[in-house]
Amino acid sequence: MAQETSSFLSLREIGRRLGIPPSTVVYYKDRFARFFPAAGGAGRRRRYPAESMDLIRRIREMFEKNWSAEQIEQELAGGYGLFEAAAAPPRTPVEDAPAGLASALERVSDLLDQQGLFHSEVRSLREEVAALRRERAESETRQSARVRALEQELAELRGLLRQNGASGSLAFPPADYLDLPLVVRTGQGEYLGVLGRNSQPFRLKDFAALMEGSPVRATPPVLAWRRAGQGWTLDLQDVSVGGQERRIVLDTVRTVTPSKNAVALVQRLSVNGQDAPDALLLSLFRQIRESFGG
């Protein structure tokens, strides 16, 4: 400890040891110059007693507590006044020169010293900016890769939708349309539907669920919806357990019965391109009534 106290340090070294930017140390030295005893050398070789670290640290603490420069100067005058006369360096030939020349040389030395400190700080800032730019470039590269991956996933999804007959878009009937009772019309113009347990009608979404859940298929069905005028078409493709490919198309349209009920009327039901006759539709609905109605 005694060796450190008796040694002398440059402003750069004081700033490094205290973790304070060099420019800030220079400001402290210039603003509170009478409390900093110079010792040995001049200009860049000027050194200050190691005890000056305590002074710099104290000034830093007072600034961090939002003290004004005037308040700090008053505080230092009460506790650090002895530094003004302590450790006075031996006189040099420069100090014996005319006062004007000595003052000018001292000012030039200070400016050179400060310039060196500022250049060092500028280099540090440039290195920090370069690191930030590299980090930004790496982040942009990662972001671009993520965007390309998402675009690829979107393209694959669109391809899957096209395979499902959705023409690359998420076509789907609204909930109120799916909730419409599904009916057929007889040759006499009557509307035939199915009423199940709890007086719940057999709806369009019940038919879609029935087709998807059929146990006589080998692979999951490919089901797609298409808007058709005022109605919707359900297009289902699958492979039966026997290996036979099937395609079932159901065309429906929203209509209102004479009793003022909104329904989804079956206009056409085709299996593998062949339209089912009205008699078969009626038979199908009777079978649905037996299973759905309980």
TIROTOR-897702 format. One record per residue: residue number from 1; residue in three letters; z, x, y of N, C-alpha, C, CB in turn. Coordinates in steps of 0.2 Angstrom, whole numbers. Atoms other than C-alpha are relative to their C-alpha. Glycine has a CB too. Layout:
BEGIN
R NUM ALA Z X Y Z X Y Z X Y Z X Y
...
END
This chain:
BEGIN
R 1 MET 0 4 -6 0 0 0 0 4 6 6 -5 0
R 2 ALA 0 -4 -6 4 14 12 -6 3 1 6 6 -1
R 3 GLN 6 -3 -1 -12 22 9 -5 -4 3 -3 3 -7
R 4 GLU 5 5 -3 -22 6 13 2 -1 7 1 -6 -4
R 5 THR -2 2 -7 -12 3 29 -2 6 5 8 0 0
R 6 SER 2 -6 -5 -16 21 36 -7 1 0 4 6 -3
R 7 SER 7 -1 0 -34 20 32 -4 -5 5 -3 -2 -7
R 8 PHE 4 4 -5 -48 13 43 -6 -3 -3 -2 5 6
R 9 LEU 5 4 3 -61 0 39 -5 -2 5 3 -6 -4
R 10 SER 5 3 -4 -78 -5 46 1 -8 1 -7 2 -2
R 11 LEU 0 7 0 -80 -23 52 -3 -3 -6 -4 -3 6
R 12 ARG 3 3 6 -92 -26 37 5 0 -6 -6 4 -1
R 13 GLU -4 -1 6 -79 -20 25 6 -5 1 3 7 -1
R 14 ILE -6 5 -1 -65 -31 33 -3 -7 -2 2 0 8
R 15 GLY 3 6 2 -77 -46 32 -1 -1 -8 -6 -1 3
R 16 ARG 1 0 7 -81 -42 14 7 -2 -4 -3 6 -3
R 17 ARG -7 1 3 -62 -41 9 3 -7 1 4 6 2
R 18 LEU -4 7 -2 -57 -57 18 -5 -6 -2 1 0 7
R 19 GLY 5 6 2 -73 -67 12 -2 -3 7 3 -4 -4
R 20 ILE 2 3 -7 -78 -70 31 -7 3 1 5 1 5
R 21 PRO 6 -2 -2 -96 -69 37 0 6 5 -5 -5 2
R 22 PRO -1 -5 -5 -99 -53 47 -1 -2 7 -6 5 -2
R 23 SER 1 2 -7 -105 -62 62 6 -3 2 -6 -5 0
R 24 THR -6 3 -2 -89 -72 62 5 6 2 3 -4 -5
R 25 VAL -5 -6 -1 -79 -55 61 -2 3 7 0 5 -5
R 26 VAL 2 -3 -7 -89 -48 76 2 -5 6 -8 1 0
R 27 TYR -2 4 -5 -86 -64 86 8 0 1 -1 -8 -2
R 28 TYR -7 -1 -1 -67 -62 83 2 6 4 3 0 -7
R 29 LYS -1 -7 -3 -68 -44 88 -1 0 7 -4 5 -3
R 30 ASP 2 0 -7 -77 -48 104 4 -5 4 -8 -2 1
R 31 ARG -4 5 -4 -67 -63 109 7 2 1 0 -7 -4
R 32 PHE -7 -3 -1 -50 -55 106 0 7 0 4 -3 -6
R 33 ALA 1 -8 0 -55 -37 110 6 4 1 -6 2 4
R 34 ARG -6 -4 -1 -39 -32 117 5 1 -5 3 -3 7
R 35 PHE -5 0 6 -30 -35 101 -2 4 -6 2 -7 -2
R 36 PHE 3 -4 5 -41 -24 91 0 7 2 -7 -2 -2
R 37 PRO 0 -7 -2 -37 -5 92 -5 3 -3 7 3 -1
R 38 ALA 5 -4 3 -52 6 89 3 6 -2 -6 0 5
R 39 ALA -3 -7 2 -49 22 80 -6 3 -4 6 -1 -5
R 40 GLY 4 -4 4 -61 35 75 -8 -2 0 2 1 -7
R 41 GLY 7 1 1 -80 36 77 -2 -5 6 -2 -3 -6
R 42 ALA 3 4 -5 -92 26 88 -6 -4 -3 -2 4 6
R 43 GLY 6 4 3 -106 13 85 1 -2 -7 -6 4 1
R 44 ARG -1 2 7 -109 10 67 5 4 -4 -7 2 -4
R 45 ARG -5 -3 4 -96 23 62 7 -2 3 -1 8 1
R 46 ARG -7 2 -3 -82 14 72 4 -3 -6 -1 -4 6
R 47 ARG -4 3 5 -68 10 61 7 -3 3 2 6 -5
R 48 TYR -6 3 -2 -52 -1 63 5 1 -5 -2 -7 2
R 49 PRO -6 -1 5 -35 1 56 0 -6 -5 7 0 4
R 50 ALA 0 5 6 -33 -8 39 5 -6 2 3 3 -6
R 51 GLU -4 5 -2 -19 -18 48 -4 -6 4 6 2 5
R 52 SER 4 5 -4 -33 -27 58 -2 -6 -5 -7 3 2
R 53 MET 1 5 5 -36 -37 42 5 -6 1 0 2 -7
R 54 ASP -5 5 -1 -20 -46 45 -2 -4 7 7 3 1
R 55 LEU 2 3 -6 -26 -50 63 -6 -5 -1 -1 5 5
R 56 ILE 6 4 1 -43 -56 57 2 -7 -4 -5 4 -4
R 57 ARG -3 6 4 -34 -67 44 4 -5 4 4 3 -6
R 58 ARG -4 4 -4 -22 -74 56 -5 -4 5 5 4 4
R 59 ILE 5 4 -5 -36 -79 69 -4 -5 -4 -5 5 3
R 60 ARG 4 5 4 -46 -87 55 4 -6 -2 -2 3 -7
R 61 GLU -4 6 1 -31 -98 50 1 -4 6 7 3 -3
R 62 MET -1 4 -5 -28 -103 67 -6 -4 2 2 4 6
R 63 PHE 6 4 -2 -46 -108 70 -1 -6 -5 -6 4 -1
R 64 GLU 1 5 5 -46 -118 53 5 -6 2 2 3 -7
R 65 LYS -5 6 -2 -31 -128 61 -2 -3 6 7 3 0
R 66 ASN 3 3 -6 -42 -132 75 4 2 7 0 -8 0
R 67 TRP -3 -3 -6 -33 -121 88 -6 2 4 5 6 -2
R 68 SER 5 -3 -5 -43 -117 104 1 7 0 1 -4 7
R 69 ALA 0 -8 -1 -47 -99 108 5 2 5 -7 2 3
R 70 GLU -5 -2 -5 -35 -100 123 7 0 -4 0 -5 6
R 71 GLN -6 1 4 -21 -106 111 1 6 -4 0 -6 -4
R 72 ILE 0 -6 4 -25 -92 99 2 6 4 -7 1 -4
R 73 GLU -1 -6 -4 -25 -79 113 7 0 2 -5 0 6
R 74 GLN -7 1 -2 -8 -85 119 5 2 -6 2 -6 2
R 75 GLU -4 -1 6 -1 -84 101 -1 8 -2 -3 -4 -6
R 76 LEU 0 -7 2 -8 -66 98 3 4 5 -8 2 0
R 77 ALA -4 -4 -5 -1 -60 115 7 0 -1 -2 -3 7
R 78 GLY -7 0 1 16 -65 109 2 4 -6 2 -7 -1
R 79 GLY -2 -3 7 15 -57 91 -4 6 -1 -2 -4 -5
R 80 TYR 4 -6 2 1 -44 92 -1 5 6 -7 -2 -3
R 81 GLY 1 -4 -6 3 -36 109 0 7 -1 5 -2 6
R 82 LEU -2 -7 2 9 -20 102 -7 4 -2 5 2 -5
R 83 PHE 6 -3 2 -9 -17 95 -4 3 6 -4 -5 -4
R 84 GLU 4 -2 -5 -16 -14 112 1 8 1 2 -4 7
R 85 ALA -1 -7 -2 -7 3 114 1 4 -7 6 1 4
R 86 ALA -2 -3 6 -5 7 95 -6 4 -2 2 -4 -5
R 87 ALA 5 -3 3 -15 20 86 -6 2 4 -3 -3 -6
R 88 ALA 5 -2 -5 -25 26 101 -4 6 -3 2 1 7
R 89 PRO 3 -5 3 -39 37 95 0 6 5 -8 -2 -2
R 90 PRO 1 -6 -4 -41 55 101 -6 0 5 0 6 -4
R 91 ARG 6 0 -4 -52 57 116 -5 4 -2 3 2 7
R 92 THR 6 -3 2 -69 62 113 -4 2 7 -5 -4 -4
R 93 PRO 4 -1 -5 -82 70 124 -4 -6 4 -6 5 -2
R 94 VAL 3 5 -3 -90 54 127 4 -4 5 -3 -5 -6
R 95 GLU -5 3 -4 -74 47 134 1 4 6 6 -1 -4
R 96 ASP -1 -4 -6 -74 61 146 -6 0 5 1 7 -2
R 97 ALA 6 1 -4 -91 57 153 1 -5 5 -6 -3 -5
R 98 PRO -1 5 -5 -93 46 168 1 -6 -3 -6 0 5
R 99 ALA -2 7 3 -86 29 166 -6 -4 -1 5 -3 5
R 100 GLY 6 5 1 -103 20 168 -4 2 -6 -4 1 6
R 101 LEU 4 -2 6 -112 31 155 4 -2 -6 -1 7 0
R 102 ALA -4 2 6 -97 29 143 0 -7 -2 7 3 1
R 103 SER 0 8 1 -97 10 145 -7 -2 -3 1 -3 6
R 104 ALA 7 2 3 -116 9 142 -1 2 -7 -5 3 5
R 105 LEU 0 -2 6 -115 20 127 4 -4 -5 2 7 -1
R 106 GLU -4 4 4 -101 10 120 -3 -7 -2 7 -2 3
R 107 ARG 4 7 1 -111 -7 123 -6 1 -5 -2 -2 7
R 108 VAL 6 -1 5 -126 0 114 2 1 -7 -4 7 3
R 109 SER -2 -1 7 -116 6 99 2 -7 -2 6 5 1
R 110 ASP -2 7 3 -108 -12 98 -6 -4 -2 4 -3 6
R 111 LEU 6 4 2 -125 -20 99 -3 2 -6 -5 1 6
R 112 LEU 3 -3 7 -132 -8 85 4 -3 -6 -1 7 1
R 113 ASP -4 2 5 -117 -12 75 -1 -7 -2 8 1 1
R 114 GLN 1 7 1 -119 -31 77 -6 -1 -3 1 -4 7
R 115 GLN 6 1 3 -137 -30 74 0 1 -8 -5 5 4
R 116 GLY 0 -1 7 -134 -22 57 4 -5 -4 4 7 -1
R 117 LEU -4 5 3 -121 -35 53 -5 -6 -1 6 -2 3
R 118 PHE 4 6 0 -133 -49 58 -6 1 -5 -3 -1 7
R 119 HIS 6 -1 5 -148 -41 48 3 -1 -7 -3 7 1
R 120 SER -3 1 7 -136 -41 32 1 -7 -1 6 4 0
R 121 GLU -1 7 1 -132 -59 35 -7 -4 -1 4 -3 5
R 122 VAL 6 3 1 -150 -64 37 -3 1 -7 -5 3 6
R 123 ARG 3 -2 7 -155 -55 21 4 -5 -5 2 7 -2
R 124 SER -4 4 5 -141 -65 12 -3 -7 0 8 0 1
R 125 LEU 3 7 0 -148 -81 19 -7 -1 -3 0 -2 8
R 126 ARG 6 0 3 -165 -77 14 0 0 -7 -4 6 3
R 127 GLU -1 1 7 -160 -74 -3 3 -6 -3 5 6 -3
R 128 GLU -2 6 2 -151 -90 -4 -5 -5 1 6 -2 5
R 129 VAL 6 4 -1 -166 -99 3 -5 0 -6 -3 1 6
R 130 ALA 5 -1 5 -177 -91 -10 3 -3 -7 -1 8 -1
R 131 ALA -3 3 6 -165 -96 -24 0 -8 0 8 2 -1
R 132 LEU 1 7 0 -165 -114 -18 -7 -2 -1 2 -3 7
R 133 ARG 7 1 1 -184 -114 -17 -2 0 -8 -5 4 4
R 134 ARG 2 -1 7 -185 -108 -35 3 -6 -4 3 6 -3
R 135 GLU -4 6 4 -172 -122 -41 -4 -6 2 7 0 3
R 136 ARG 4 6 -1 -183 -135 -32 -6 0 -4 -1 0 8
R 137 ALA 6 0 4 -199 -129 -40 2 -1 -7 -3 7 0
R 138 GLU -2 1 7 -190 -129 -57 1 -8 -1 6 4 -3
R 139 SER -1 7 0 -184 -147 -53 -6 -4 0 5 -2 5
R 140 GLU 6 4 -1 -201 -153 -48 -4 1 -7 -4 3 6
R 141 THR 4 -1 6 -209 -145 -64 3 -5 -6 1 7 -2
R 142 ARG -3 5 5 -196 -155 -75 -2 -7 2 8 1 0
R 143 GLN 1 7 -2 -199 -171 -65 -7 -1 -2 1 -1 7
R 144 SER 7 1 1 -218 -169 -67 -1 -1 -8 -4 6 2
R 145 ALA 1 1 7 -216 -167 -86 3 -6 -2 4 6 -3
R 146 ARG -3 6 2 -205 -182 -87 -4 -6 2 7 -1 4
R 147 VAL 5 5 -2 -218 -192 -77 -5 -1 -5 -2 1 7
R 148 ARG 5 0 5 -231 -187 -89 2 -3 -6 -3 7 -1
R 149 ALA -2 3 6 -221 -192 -104 1 -7 1 7 3 -2
R 150 LEU -1 7 -1 -217 -209 -96 -7 -3 0 4 -1 6
R 151 GLU 7 2 0 -236 -211 -93 -3 -1 -7 -4 4 5
R 152 GLN 3 0 7 -240 -207 -111 3 -6 -4 2 7 -3
R 153 GLU -3 5 3 -227 -219 -117 -3 -7 2 8 0 1
R 154 LEU 3 6 -3 -234 -233 -105 -7 -1 -3 0 0 7
R 155 ALA 7 0 3 -252 -229 -112 1 -3 -7 -3 6 1
R 156 GLU -1 2 7 -245 -231 -130 2 -7 0 5 5 -3
R 157 LEU -2 7 0 -237 -247 -126 -5 -5 2 6 -1 5
R 158 ARG 5 4 -1 -252 -254 -118 -5 -1 -6 -4 3 6
R 159 GLY 4 0 6 -262 -249 -133 3 -5 -6 -1 7 -3
R 160 LEU -3 4 5 -250 -258 -144 0 -7 2 8 2 -1
R 161 LEU 1 7 -3 -251 -274 -133 -7 -2 -2 2 0 7
R 162 ARG 7 2 1 -270 -274 -135 -1 -1 -7 -4 6 3
R 163 GLN 0 1 8 -268 -272 -154 3 -7 -1 3 5 -4
R 164 ASN -3 6 1 -257 -287 -153 -3 -6 3 7 0 2
R 165 GLY 4 5 -3 -270 -297 -144 3 -2 7 0 -6 -4
R 166 ALA -3 2 -7 -260 -297 -127 -4 3 6 7 2 0
R 167 SER 5 -2 -5 -275 -289 -118 4 5 5 -3 -5 4
R 168 GLY -3 -5 -5 -263 -275 -111 5 -3 4 -5 4 3
R 169 SER -5 3 -4 -251 -287 -103 5 -4 -4 -4 -5 6
R 170 LEU -5 3 3 -235 -295 -107 0 -8 1 7 2 2
R 171 ALA 1 7 0 -242 -313 -109 5 -4 -4 -7 -2 -2
R 172 PHE -5 3 4 -228 -325 -114 1 -7 3 6 4 -1
R 173 PRO -1 7 -4 -225 -344 -111 7 0 3 -1 -6 -5
R 174 PRO -7 1 -3 -211 -349 -100 5 -3 -4 0 -3 7
R 175 ALA -5 3 4 -195 -355 -107 0 -7 -1 7 2 2
R 176 ASP 1 7 0 -198 -373 -102 -5 -2 -4 0 -3 7
R 177 TYR 5 2 4 -214 -373 -111 1 1 -7 -7 4 2
R 178 LEU -2 -1 7 -207 -366 -127 5 -5 -2 3 7 -1
R 179 ASP -4 6 1 -194 -380 -126 -3 -7 -1 6 0 5
R 180 LEU 3 7 0 -206 -394 -126 -1 -2 -8 -8 0 3
R 181 PRO 0 3 7 -206 -405 -142 -8 1 -2 2 -7 -1
R 182 LEU 6 -1 3 -221 -401 -153 -3 -6 -4 -1 7 -5
R 183 VAL 3 6 3 -232 -416 -158 -7 0 -1 2 -6 5
R 184 VAL 7 1 1 -248 -421 -165 -2 -8 1 -2 1 -8
R 185 ARG 2 7 -2 -258 -437 -161 -4 -3 -6 -4 0 6
R 186 THR 4 3 6 -264 -449 -175 -6 -3 3 5 -5 -3
R 187 GLY 7 4 -1 -281 -458 -176 1 -6 5 -3 -1 -6
R 188 GLN -2 6 -4 -272 -473 -168 2 2 7 4 -4 -4
R 189 GLY -2 -2 -7 -267 -463 -152 7 1 0 -3 -5 5
R 190 GLU -7 0 -1 -249 -462 -157 2 8 -1 3 -4 -6
R 191 TYR -2 -7 0 -239 -446 -154 6 1 -6 3 2 7
R 192 LEU -5 -1 6 -230 -440 -170 4 7 1 -4 0 -7
R 193 GLY -4 -6 -1 -216 -427 -168 5 0 -6 4 1 7
R 194 VAL -5 0 5 -201 -422 -178 7 0 3 -1 7 -5
R 195 LEU -7 0 -3 -183 -426 -174 5 2 -6 2 -7 2
R 196 GLY -4 -3 5 -170 -416 -183 7 -2 1 0 8 0
R 197 ARG -7 1 -1 -151 -415 -184 2 0 7 4 5 -4
R 198 ASN -3 1 -7 -141 -420 -169 -5 -2 5 3 7 2
R 199 SER 5 2 -4 -157 -428 -162 -4 5 4 3 -5 5
R 200 GLN 4 -5 -3 -165 -412 -158 -7 0 -2 4 7 -1
R 201 PRO 7 0 2 -184 -412 -158 -2 7 -2 -4 -2 6
R 202 PHE 3 -6 3 -194 -399 -167 -5 3 6 -5 -1 -6
R 203 ARG 3 -2 -6 -200 -388 -152 -5 5 -2 5 3 5
R 204 LEU 5 -5 1 -214 -376 -150 3 7 -2 -4 1 7
R 205 LYS -3 -6 2 -202 -361 -151 3 0 -7 5 2 5
R 206 ASP -2 1 7 -196 -368 -168 -6 2 -4 3 -7 -1
R 207 PHE 5 -2 4 -213 -367 -174 -2 7 -1 -7 -4 2
R 208 ALA 2 -8 0 -216 -349 -169 5 3 -4 1 2 8
R 209 ALA -5 -4 4 -199 -344 -177 -1 -2 -7 7 -3 2
R 210 LEU 1 1 7 -204 -353 -193 -6 4 -2 -2 -8 0
R 211 MET 6 -4 3 -221 -344 -194 2 7 0 -5 -1 5
R 212 GLU -2 -7 0 -212 -327 -190 4 1 -6 3 2 6
R 213 GLY -5 -1 5 -199 -330 -203 -2 -2 -7 6 -4 1
R 214 SER 2 3 6 -210 -336 -217 1 6 -6 -8 -1 0
R 215 PRO -2 -5 6 -205 -327 -234 -6 2 -4 5 -3 -4
R 216 VAL 6 -2 4 -223 -326 -241 -4 5 3 -4 -7 -1
R 217 ARG 5 -5 -3 -229 -311 -232 3 7 -2 0 0 8
R 218 ALA -1 -7 2 -229 -292 -236 2 4 6 -5 3 -4
R 219 THR -1 -4 -6 -228 -285 -219 2 -4 6 -6 4 2
R 220 PRO -2 4 -6 -220 -291 -202 -7 -2 3 4 4 5
R 221 PRO 6 3 -3 -232 -302 -193 -2 3 7 0 -8 1
R 222 VAL 2 -2 -7 -242 -298 -177 -1 -6 4 -6 5 0
R 223 LEU 0 6 -4 -239 -312 -165 -1 1 7 7 -4 -1
R 224 ALA 2 -1 -7 -247 -314 -148 -1 -7 3 -6 4 1
R 225 TRP 1 7 -3 -248 -328 -135 -5 2 5 7 -2 4
R 226 ARG 5 -1 -5 -263 -331 -123 0 -7 4 -7 1 -3
R 227 ARG 1 6 -4 -264 -343 -109 -7 -4 -1 2 1 8
R 228 ALA 6 4 1 -277 -357 -111 0 -6 4 -1 -2 -8
R 229 GLY 0 6 -5 -280 -368 -96 8 -2 2 -3 -6 -3
R 230 GLN -7 3 -1 -264 -379 -95 4 1 -6 -1 -7 2
R 231 GLY -4 -1 6 -258 -374 -112 0 8 -2 -3 -4 -5
R 232 TRP -1 -6 3 -254 -359 -123 -3 0 -7 7 3 1
R 233 THR 3 -1 7 -262 -352 -139 4 5 -3 -7 2 0
R 234 LEU -4 -5 4 -251 -344 -152 -5 3 -6 6 -4 -4
R 235 ASP 5 -3 4 -261 -331 -162 4 5 -5 -5 4 3
R 236 LEU -5 -4 5 -252 -324 -178 -5 3 -6 5 -5 -3
R 237 GLN 3 -4 5 -259 -311 -190 5 3 -5 -5 5 3
R 238 ASP -4 -4 5 -251 -305 -206 -3 1 -7 7 -4 -1
R 239 VAL 2 -1 7 -253 -300 -224 5 -4 -5 -1 7 -2
R 240 SER -4 3 5 -247 -311 -238 3 4 -5 -3 -7 -3
R 241 VAL -3 -4 6 -237 -305 -253 -6 2 -5 6 -4 -4
R 242 GLY 5 -1 4 -253 -306 -263 -5 5 3 -4 -6 -2
R 243 GLY 5 -5 -3 -262 -294 -251 -5 -4 4 -3 4 -5
R 244 GLN 5 4 -3 -272 -308 -243 1 0 8 -1 -7 -2
R 245 GLU -2 0 -7 -274 -306 -224 -1 -7 3 -5 5 4
R 246 ARG 0 7 -3 -271 -322 -214 0 1 8 6 -4 -3
R 247 ARG 0 1 -7 -274 -327 -196 1 -7 2 -6 3 4
R 248 ILE -2 7 -2 -266 -343 -189 0 0 7 7 -2 -3
R 249 VAL 1 1 -7 -271 -349 -172 2 -8 1 -7 1 2
R 250 LEU -2 7 -2 -262 -364 -164 -1 -1 7 8 -1 -2
R 251 ASP 2 1 -7 -269 -371 -148 5 -6 2 -7 -2 1
R 252 THR -4 5 -2 -257 -382 -138 -1 -1 8 8 1 -1
R 253 VAL 1 2 -7 -257 -391 -121 6 -4 2 -7 -3 2
R 254 ARG -6 5 -3 -243 -399 -110 -3 -7 2 3 4 6
R 255 THR 2 7 -2 -245 -418 -109 6 -4 1 -5 -2 -5
R 256 VAL -5 5 -1 -235 -433 -105 -2 -6 -5 1 -2 7
R 257 THR 1 6 4 -233 -447 -118 0 -7 4 5 0 -6
R 258 PRO -1 7 -4 -234 -466 -113 7 -1 1 -3 -5 -5
R 259 SER -7 2 -2 -215 -466 -114 3 5 5 4 0 -7
R 260 LYS -2 -5 -6 -215 -452 -100 4 6 -3 4 -4 5
R 261 ASN -4 -6 3 -209 -438 -112 -5 6 1 2 -1 -7
R 262 ALA 4 -6 0 -216 -421 -109 0 4 -6 2 5 6
R 263 VAL 1 -3 7 -223 -413 -125 -5 5 0 -1 -5 -5
R 264 ALA 5 -4 2 -233 -399 -132 -5 -3 -5 3 8 -2
R 265 LEU 4 3 5 -248 -407 -140 -4 5 -4 -5 -5 4
R 266 VAL 5 -4 4 -257 -398 -154 -7 -2 0 3 0 -8
R 267 GLN 7 2 0 -275 -398 -151 -4 3 -5 -3 3 7
R 268 ARG 4 -3 6 -281 -386 -165 5 4 -4 -6 3 3
R 269 LEU -4 -5 4 -273 -377 -179 -5 3 -5 6 -3 -4
R 270 SER 5 -3 4 -285 -365 -188 4 6 -4 -5 3 4
R 271 VAL -2 -5 4 -282 -354 -203 -6 4 -2 4 -3 -6
R 272 ASN 5 -4 1 -293 -339 -205 -7 -3 2 -1 1 -8
R 273 GLY 6 3 -3 -306 -347 -194 -2 -7 -1 -5 5 -1
R 274 GLN 2 7 2 -306 -364 -202 5 -5 3 0 -1 -7
R 275 ASP -4 5 -3 -299 -379 -192 3 -4 -5 -4 -4 6
R 276 ALA -4 4 5 -286 -389 -201 -2 -7 2 7 1 0
R 277 PRO 1 7 -2 -291 -408 -201 6 -3 2 -4 -3 -6
R 278 ASP -6 4 -3 -280 -421 -193 4 -2 -6 -3 -6 4
R 279 ALA -4 2 5 -275 -427 -210 5 5 -3 -4 -2 -6
R 280 LEU -4 -5 2 -268 -410 -215 5 2 5 -5 7 -1
R 281 LEU -5 -1 -5 -259 -408 -198 6 -6 -1 -3 -1 7
R 282 LEU -5 5 1 -250 -425 -201 4 2 -7 -4 -7 -1
R 283 SER -3 -2 6 -246 -419 -219 5 6 2 -4 2 -6
R 284 LEU -4 -6 -2 -239 -403 -212 6 -2 4 -4 5 4
R 285 PHE -6 2 -4 -228 -412 -199 5 -4 -5 -3 -4 6
R 286 ARG -5 3 5 -221 -423 -213 4 5 -4 -4 -5 -5
R 287 GLN -4 -5 4 -216 -408 -223 5 3 5 -5 5 -3
R 288 ILE -5 -2 -5 -208 -401 -207 6 -4 1 -4 2 6
R 289 ARG -5 5 -1 -199 -417 -205 5 0 -5 -3 -7 1
R 290 GLU -4 0 6 -192 -416 -222 5 6 0 -4 0 -7
R 291 SER -5 -6 0 -185 -398 -220 4 0 6 -5 6 -1
R 292 PHE -3 -1 -6 -181 -399 -202 6 -5 1 -5 0 6
R 293 GLY -4 6 -1 -173 -416 -202 6 0 -5 -3 -6 0
R 294 GLY -5 0 5 -162 -413 -217 1 -6 -4 7 2 3
END
